[in-house]
């Protein structure tokens, strides 16, 4: 029982960090471009991962063959996921992004059904449809009387959720072949290389190389990028895997939905973001869909499949 209590505490901490990450991304975007934010985030993450490996007893063995196998996965996460997320947050609020991001478990189940031929119960299909309706409702309401940039931002966040779901499906095989640290470090390395190459290359072409490190002159940016690089990128990876080793994935997904609530509250309280009634309605529908999908997924072997 004590181990389960620790797992639930870890799950709450995980959800809290994820929930706040959207707010901290918005903070970094006030003084840095999206690409510079990504470059600095993964520089901090790589430094943190390297320090952890240096002081830990586990030695990391990575060669070019391992990197070659992990690279296609890294294109989905972290590269596509974080790029779509940060560019989406330029055009939409963090609270709305958190609501849309709650659809990741739904997309994961759909892609697992299509790609891995995993079966779903009728109950799951009903609640999946409910969540999809919630997302469509949010996108529709954003398009009514709103600027096109808001709709584009929501669309990019939705695509980032799709990228995360595809990663969840394709990562299942590699997680059985490589250690958690091997995967985490390799993917962080790819994020560091890709985002820094793009950010520095962009500054070189524009002749603004000196501006690359200027965001570090702002204390708010430093604190936010440390949170994103260390806590949101590295610590959450450890916490999620620890929790999944102790409790069922369906229970973990419910805690992930708690992150959506944290994101909404942080955006409204700290960033003074506007939050409308249709946001609340969409959030409720999406979360009911996710929780319902998880509930009908329990003991699915004993239920009728479709």
N, C-alpha and C positions, 0 to 999 in steps of 0.2 A: 504493500500500500504506500509506503514511504517513497518508493521509486516512482509510482504513478503520480504522487503529489509533486515531486520534483519535475516530472514531465509536464504537468499542467502549468506549473509556474513558468517553466521554460517556454511553453506555448504562448502564455500571456505576454511574456517579455518579447518574444518573436513578433507577435501581432502588433504590439505597441511600437516597436522599431519600424516595422513595415508601414504602419499607419502614419508615422511622423515623416517618413522619407519623402513623400510627395511635397510636404511643406518645405523641407530643407532644399529640395531641388528648386522650388520657386524662389527661395532666398538666394541661391547661387546665381540664378538667371537674372537677378537685378544688377549684377556687376560683371557677369561673364556671358559669353555666347554659349549656345547649347553644346557645340563641339568642344570648346575649351573646358566647359564643365565636365563633360565625359572624360576628356583626357586627364584632367587633374584628379577626378574621382578614382580612375583606375590606376593612376600613378601611386596614390595613397594606398589603395587596396593591395597593389603588388608589393609595396614596401612593407605593409603590415603582414602579408602572407610570408614574405621572405624572412622577416624577423621571427615569426612564429616557428617556421621550419628550422631556423638557426638555433633556437633555444629548446626545441623539442627533441625527443630521442629518435623519432621516426625520420629516416633519411629519404629524401625524394629522388627517385630515379626516373627521369624522363628523357627519351631520345626522340629523334625526328619521326620515327614510325608511330610512336604514341601520339605525338602532336598532330601528325597527318590524319589519324583516325578521329581525334577529338575536334579538329578544326571545323568540319561541317556542322557539328553540334554547337560549337561556339558562335557560328554565324547566326543561329537562332537566338542563343542566350550565352553571353550577354550582349552581343553586338546589335542585332536587330531589335531585341526587346528594349534595351536602354536607349538606343537612338530614337526609336519611335516614341518612347515614353517622354523623353526630355523635349523633343520637338513638339509633341502634343501638348505638353504643359506650358509651352510658350503661348499657346492659343486657347487654352481652357483653364478652368480653376482646378486646384488640387483636390477639392472635395468631389467634384464631378469625375475627375480621373480615378479617384478611389472607388467610386461607385461602379464605373465601367470595369475596372480591374477585378472586381469581385466575380466576374464571369469566367475567370481562368479555369476553375474546376469544371464548369459546364463545357467549355470548349475542349478540355482535356478528355472528358468522357466521350464527347462526340467523335473526336479524332481517334480515340482508342477503339471505338466501334467501327470506324471506317478503315483505319490502317491496320490495326491489330486484330480486327474481327472479333473484338470482345462484345459479349452480349449485354443488353440493357433490359431492365424490367419495364413493363408498361408504365408503372408509376414514375420511374426515372424519366421516361420520354415525355410524360405530361409536365413534370416540373422543369425539364430542360426547355420545353416550349415556353413555359411561363417566364423563365429568365430571359430568353431571347426576346420575348414580347416586351419585357421591361427595358432592354437595351434599345430596341427599335423605338419605343415610346420616348426615351430620353433623346435619341438622335432626332426624332421628329420634332419634339418640342424645342430643341436647340435651333432647328431650321426655321421655325415659325417666328418671324419678326426679329431674328438674330443675324448678326454679321456672318458671312460665309466662313470667316476665320475660326469662329467658334465651332462650327460644324466640322471643319477640317481637323481641328484639335481633338474633338471627340472621336473622329474617325481614326486618327493616328493612335490614340490610346487604345481603341478597340483592336487595331492591328497588333499593338504590343501585347495585348492579352492573347491573341491568336498565336503569336510567336512563342510566348511562354507555354501555352498549351501544347504546341508541337514539340517543344523541347521536352516537356514532361513525358510525352509518348516515346520519342526517339531516344531519350536518355536511359530508359529502363534497361536496355541491353548493356550499355557502357558502364552503368553503375554496378553491374555484376562482374565486370572484367577489370575495372580499375578502382583504386582506393578513392575515398572521398577527397583526400588532400591532393592526389594526383589530378583529379578532374577539376577541383576548385582552383588550384594553382595554374594549371594549363589554360583554363578559360579566362582567368584574370590576366594572364600574360597576353593572350590574344586581344583582350579588350584594351590593355595598355598599348600594345603595338599599333592596332588599327586606329584607335581614337587619337593617339598622339601623332601618328603619321598624318592623319587628315587635318588635325588642328594646326600643327606646325607648318604643314604644307600650305594651308590656306593663308597663314600669316606671312610666309615667305613670298607667296604670289602677290599679296597686297602690300608688302613692305612694312608690315606692322609687327614684326617679330618681338619687339620690346614690350608689346602689350600682352603677350602670352602670360607673363607672370604677374601682371598688375593686379589681378583680383586678390592676390595674397596680401595686398596692402589693406584690405578690408577685413576687420576682425569677424564680422558676421559671415563672410564667405569662408574664412579659415575654419570656423567652428562647424559650419554646415558641411563643408567638403570632408572634414574629419569624420563627422557622423556618417555621411554617405559612403566614404571609402572603407572605414573600419567596421562600424556597426552594421550599416545596411547591406554591405557587400560581403563581408567575411563572417561576422558574428552570427548573422541570420542563417547562413549556410550551415554552420555548426549546430545551432539551436534546432533548426528544422529536422536535421538528420538525427539528432539526439531524441527529439520528441517522437519521430517516426519509428525509432527503435524500441519505444516503450508503449505507445498507444497506436490505435488503428488510424489509417490515413483519413478515413471519413471523419473521425473526431478532430483531427488536425485541420481539416478543411473548414470546419465550423469555427475554429479559432481564427483562421485566416479571414473570415468574414468580420470578426471583431476589429480587424485592421481597418476595414472600410469605415466603421463608426469613428475610430480615432482620426482617420484622415479628414472626415467631414468636420468633426469638432475642431481640429487644429486649424483647418482652413478658415472656418467661420470666426473662431476666437482670436487667433494670432494674426492671420492675414486679412481679416475683415472682408472675406469673400461673401458675395451675395448667395443666398441659398433659398431657392424658391420651393413652393409646395410641390411642383412637378418633380423636383429632385428627390424629395422625400418619398413621393409615390413610386418613382422608378426604383429607388434604393430598396424599398420594402418588397416590391415585386421580385427584383433580382435575388435578394437574399432569401426570400421564401422559396424561390426556385432552387437555389443552391442547397439550402438545408433539406428541402424535400427530396432532392436528388440523392443526397447523402443518406437520408433515412431509408429510402427505398432501395438503396444499394447494399444495406446491411443484410447479411444472410441471403444474398441474391441467389445462391446456389439452390435454395429451397423454394424459390419463387418461380413463377412462370416466366420464361424468356420469350423475347420476340426478335 
